[in-house]
Amino acid sequence: MPPPLTMDIVDASKLKMLTLWIALTRAQFESMMTGNEVVPDAYSGRFGLRRTMFKAVQRTKAFMGWKSKEEREYLAMRIEISPLGYMRKMEQGILIKCRPGEYRWMGGIYGQENDEDGE
């Protein structure tokens, strides 16, 4: 006979924010700061996010070789995602974990997003 199922109660206030890094071109960053949606390159249709700024910059350098000189300048930006936001984005297929420390953000991204409760 299998053991009875148990359920642990998790205090959501103790869950940590997920911190990811992304590198954006200057034009993408300026658009984001004015409240607009920033869309990824048409080539990939997604943003690559990393757990460290160093890894995000490495990824950007590797994929920017084919761009024009003006588009090769970029800014590293930290993104913090709440536990609830992480779950929602995963369920929606927007945030995908590829490997440890490596994520993909499918589609556009905003400088700040809030749920219906303003959180």
Protein Blocks (a to p, Z undefined) as FASTA:
>chain_A
ZZddddddddfklpccddddddddfklmmmmmnopacdddfklopacddfbfklmmmmmm
mmmmmpcfklmpccdddddddfklmmmmmmnomaccfbghiacdehjddfbdcdfkoZZ
